[in-house]
Amino acid sequence: MLIDTHCHLDFSDFDLDRDAVIERAARAGVGRIINIGSSVEGTRRSVELASKYGMAYAAIGVHPHHAETVTDALIEDFRRLARETRKVVAIGEVGLDYYRNESPKESQVAAFKKFIGLARSVDLPIIIHTREADTDITDIMRREGRGLRGVVHCFSGDERFLRECLDLGLFVSFTCNLTFKNAKALREVAKKMPVERLLLETDAPYLAPQAMRGKRNEPAHLTYLVEEWSRLIGLSKEDIGRVTTHNANALFRLGLDEPVTAVYPIRDSLYLNITNRCTNDCSFCIRTQSSFVKGHNLKLEGEPAADEIVAAVGDPKRYKEIVFCGYGEPTIRFDDVKAICRKLKEKGAAIRLVTNGHGDMINKRPIAAELSGLVDRVSVSLNAESAEKYNGLCKPHFGPEAYGKILAFIKDCVARGIETEVTCLDLPGVDIKRCEEIAAGLGARFRLRSYGIVG
């Protein structure tokens, strides 16, 4: 399911075929829309539209063009509306527009600050409009909006502004202008966008995709944007849809069910989440921040049986590789790992094991010989160039001797003819060059991973 997080279906552009527009969106896979209030009257229409259509939610706000209409009395009316109307999920769109300057800058800034206060008081995210006002937006958000949930919509800024938005904890959405022929610079910025903070939007009726230039935009056209994102950042269209839907569900608290999964696809690989138990307590572990990886809920309520995993995989040849990699250390269930591998190998699977390298210690014996012939590749998360640094970062349950045992495991895997790679995160203070040298000395390949990018 896709979610259009920013459209204006209350506008008169849709008066003749609004029902048909909603139906086309549903057929295109757009299961939810958030209709955005941009004036006092538009807010009223947005709430009415959300009441009429089950798939629709409302945001309430006043565009900076109309900033002079924002009084304390209006803010109180909006506060009451937000608290009394179940389908109001955000405050917006609000912000600053110095391109047209249809309201004085002073009025825009004052109104924006009032809406920040409103969003905080009703615990709703804020939807931010900015045009040629990026510096003032970030300055105000640092002073007045720090910690407030929100999204910068219709992003058109540079990489510096993108980084500032992300540093403020904000989500970011690009419209279908990302598909325009003359949007090369914007696409280069978009490539820097972490998908974990990305939302989808059309801003309909504005900014139709390149294939529809000159025509009215509508939520069904979100599929063009998904295709563009898939091309830009190398994820499948299904990945883009799933991750952005999760992001919207989390930001706007839509209450969509996101079931736990033990088998989950990303790109052209299939991952097996067989346990959430681990023998490290890494300070950087994603599990301390979220239950989700690329939109998949990995917080297991119980560990699936080996036969359940095999059945869920189906035909493994549909995937580039099958990867043991979830929210825990797979070799804690080593017998099950071997049983799963045997059955999947019979079906022609290519298999990779992602591990913290503790398998020998967990199972109280060297395990590389038992992996030989069952897994094609082993990826070992080393993450540090010394035992002292590893112990500080990863806090292994096995104590100070763990690091040496991990190196021995890597060496043993290489000796057994298993394709082996050592991985490290680009964490502050880690000597990456030394980690590369350690991998080479053990006969393994090296791969650097980016902190914050999981899956």
N, C-alpha and C positions, 0 to 999 in steps of 0.2 A: 504494500500500500504506500502511495505517495501522499504527502501533505503539502498543500499550497499554503504557506504561512503568511502570505501577504497578497490580498487581492481586494478589489473594490466592486463587488457584484451589486452593491446597492446603487451604483451610478446609473444614470439614465441610459447609458450605452447598452444596458442589458434589459431595459424595460419590455422589449418586444419578445424576447426569447430566454428569459432567465431560467425557466424550468428546463429548457432544452440544454442550456449551458451546463447546468448542474448534472443532467443526465450524461452529457458527453464527458464530463470530468470523471464520473464514476466508471464509464466504460473504458476510459484511458488508464484506470488504476488509481486515480486521485480519490482517496477515500475520505479525506477531511480537508476543509478549507477554513482559514481564519480570515474573516472579513474585517477590514480595517476602517475604523471611524477616522475621518479627517476634518470634521467640523462638528458643530453642535447638532445640526440636522443630520449629518452623515452618521454620527454616533447613534442617534435614535434609529435610523434605518438599519444600521448594522445589527443592533440588538433585535430588531424585528425580523431581519433575515435569519439570524441564528435561531430564533424561536420557531420559524417556519420550516427550516430544513434541518433534518437530523444530522447531516454531515457537517454542518456549519457551526462555527464559533464566532464570537465577536471580540474585537478590540475597541476600546473607547478612547478618543483623544481628539486633539485639534491640531491640524497641520500648522507649521510656523507661518504660513501665509496669512492665517487668521489669528495670529497671536494676540492682537488687541482685544479680541472677544473673551480672552481668558481672565475671568475675575475670580476672586475668592469664593463668591457665591456659586459660580459654575463648578469650581473644584469640589465644593461640598455636594453639589448635585451628582457629579460623577462618582464621588466617594460612595454615596448612597446607592447609586446604580451598580457599582462594582460589587458591593456587599450583598445586594438583594437579587442579583441576576446570575443564575448558576452558570450560564454559558459565556459570561465575560471572562476571558482568559488573559488579557493583557491591557496595558495602558499604551495607546499609540494610534496613529503615528504622531510623534511629537519630536521636536528638535530645533534645528537651525537651518535656514536657507538663505545664504548670502548671495546666491546667484540672481534671484529675482528681486529680493528685498521688498516684497509686497507688504511687509510690516517692518517697522523700525527695529534695528538690531537690539535696542534696549528692551523692547517689548518681547521679542523672541526669546532673549536670554531669561527674562523674568518668567515667562510662561513655561519655558523648559524646566526651570528650577521648581516651579509649582508642581509640574507633572512628575518630576523625580520624587518630590515629597509625597505626592499622592500614591505613586507606585509602591513606595516603601511602606506607607501606612496600611495599604490593603493587601500587601504581600503578593503583588502581581509583577510579572516582568514588564520591561519597558521596550517599546519598539521605536527605534531612533531613526529619524530622517536627518541626513546631513548633506548639504551641497555647498561646496566652497567654504565650509565652516569647520573643517576637521580639527583644527587646533583648538578652537573654542569648545568643541564637543568634548574632546579628551580632557581639557583643563577642567571643565565643569564636572565631568564624570569623576575625575580624581578627587575633587573637593566635595562634591555633593552626592555623587552616586556610587562611591566606592562600595563594592560588595553587592550592589543591586543586580539582580538577574536581568538580562536583556539581550537584544539583538540590534546590530546596525544593519538596516535593510538597504537594498539596492546599492550595494557597495560599489564605489567607483574610484576609490582612493589609491594611493601608492602602497608599496610594501611597508614603509615606515608606519603609516596609519594602520595598516592591517595588524602589524605587531603590537601597536599600542592598544588596539581594540581587544586583542587576545590577552594582553597583559592585564587588562581591566576585567577579565573573566567573561567578556561578552561573546555571544554567538555572532556569526556574520552570514548574511545571505546576499547572493548575487542574483540578478534577474536575467531574463533571456537576452539582455544586451551582451552577455558573455559570448553569444553565438554570432554577433555581428562581424562582418568582414573587417571592419576598421577597429576591432577591439583586441588587436594583438597585444598591446601593452597590458590591458586588463587581464588577459589570459595568462600572461607571464606572472602577474601578481597572484592570480588564482592558483597557480601551481604550488604556491607556498602555503596554501590554506590547509590546515589540518582538518580532515573530514569529520573528526570528533566534535568540531565546533561549527559545522556547516548546516545551514538550513536551505530549503528550496522555496522559491517564490516566483510568481509571475508578475506581480504588480498590475495585473489586469484591471482595466483595459489597455494599459500602456505597455510599450516595449515588447511587442510581439517578436518571436524569434526570427532569425534571418530568413528562413523559408517562408515566413508569413509577413515580411516587412510591408508596412503600409496598411495592414489589416488590424482589426481589433484583436487584442490578446485575450486569452481566457484560460482557466485552470487546466483544461485538457492539454494545452501546449507545454505543460511542465515536462512532458516526455522528451522534448527537444533539449531542454536544459540538462536532464539526466544523461542523455547521450553525450553532451558536451563534457560534462564532469567526468564521465567514464573515460573518455578519450584523454582528458587533461591529466588525470591523476592515477590512471592505470588500475582502477577498480572496475568490477563488472557493474552493469546497470542495476542488477539485483542488490549488490553491495551498497551502491549509492542510495537506492531507495530505502533499504533497511536501516542504514546508519542515520540518514537524515530524518526518517520517521521516528526512530528512537530519540534523536536529539530534540525534535519538536515535542514529543510526548513528555520528555523530561523537563524542558524549559517551560512549557505552557501547562503542564500538569493535566493532560487530557484524559488520563486514566485508562489508556489503552493497555490491553493485556499483552505482555511480552514474556511468553513461557520460557522456562529454563531448557537449555539444549545440551545434549551430550555429544552430538555430531553436528558440526557447523561448517558451511562452505564459505571461503573467502577467495575471490578471484577464481582460479581454476584448480584449487586444492581443497581437500576436505580434512578438517581437524577433529581430533577425538579428545573430548574432555572427560576423562575417565575418573578423575578424583580432584577434590579441592584441597586435599592434604598436601603439606609441603614440609621439607626439613630445613628450610631457610625462613628467616623473617626479614626479607630485604627492605631496606628503608625506602626504596624507590618502587616497590611492587605496585602494579596497577590495582591489585585486589584491595588495597587500602583506600582507593579512590572511587572505584566503580565495580559493579557486578557485570559490566558489559564490555565486550571486545567487538569492534566493528558491528555494533548493533545486535550482537548475540548475547543473551543472558546466560552466563556461565556459572551462576551460583547454584550448585547442585544441592538438592534436598536429600539425596541418597545416591550411592554409587551404582551405576548401571552394570548389569552382569555382562560378561564377555559376549555371550550369544546375542544380547540386546544390541550391543555395539555393532556386531557383524551384520545383523539384520538391518540396522539403520543405515549402514553404509551402502548396502545394495551392491551394484556392480562397481567395483573400485576403478575399473578402467575408464570410467567417465571422467576421472580426475587425473591431473598431472601427478599428484602424489597424495598419499594418506599420511597425515602428520599427527603423532601423539603430542598434543600441545593444548593444554587447557588451563585451569586455574589451580593446578597442583603439580606435583612431581610424579610422573607416570610410573617410575620404577618402584614406587611404594606398592604398586599392584603388579609386580614383575611377572608372576605366573599368568595373570590375565593378559598382560601385554604380549607374552609369548603365544598364548592361545589365540588371541585375536590376529596376530601376525601370521600364524600358520594357516588359518582359514582364509585370510585375505590374500596371502601369497598364492594359494591354490587357484585364486581367481585372477591372478596376474597383476596384483597391486605393486606399485612402487611405494616404499614405506620409509618415512623419516621419523626418528625419535628426537624430540627436543627435551633436554634434561639438564638439571643442575649439576650432574656428574657425581651425585651421592650414591649411585646405585650399588656400588661395592659395599659401602658402609651400611646402607639400608638392609641389604640382603646377606651381609656378613660373609661374602665370598666374591671373587672376581666374576663379573657377569658378561664381559665382552665376548667370551667364547660362545655363550648361549645366545647372544644377539646375532652372531655371524650366521648369515644365510636367511635371517628373518627380517632384518632391517637393511636398507640400502645405504642410508645416511644417518649419521648421528650429529646433532648440533648441541654443543655443550656451552652453557652460559657461564663464562669465567668472570668477566666484569671487573677484574682488578689484576694488577701486575705483581702483587705480593700477598702473602698470607695475612699480614697485618691489615692491609687495606681491605682485603676480602672479608675478613672477620668483622671489620667496622661497618662495611656496607651491607653485607648479606646475613650476618648474625647466624651462622650455621648451628644447628642443634648439636652437631658432632664436635663442636669446639675447634680449637686452633689447628688441629691436625687435618681438618677437612680439606684445606687448599692443596696440600701435598697429595692427598688421596685422589682429588679431582685430576691433577696432572697425570697421576699414574693411570687413571681410567682412560684418559685421552690417549696416552701412549699405547695402552693395551688395545684400544679400538683400532688404532692405526695398524698395529702389528697383526691384527686379525683380518686385515684387508677391508675393513669397513670405511667407506668414505666419511671422513671426520672433519668437522669445522669447529673452530672456537669462535664464540661471539662475545662482544663487549658492547656495552652502552656508552655513549659519549657523555659520561657523567663528569662533572667538574672534579678535577684533581686526579683523574685516572690517566696513567701514562699509556696512551693508546699505542704508541710506537713500541714500547716494551712488550705490551700484550701481543702485538703482531710478531715480535721476535720469539716470544714464548711459543706461540702456535707453530711457527716455522720450525723451531727446534724440536718440537714433538712430532713433526711430519704432518701437521694438520693445516687446513686452509683457515683463513681469518676473515671474519665479516663484522663490520662495525654497524651497530644498530643505533637508531636515534631515540633518545629518551622522550617519552610522551607519545611515540607512534607505535602502537601495538597492533599486531595482525597485519 
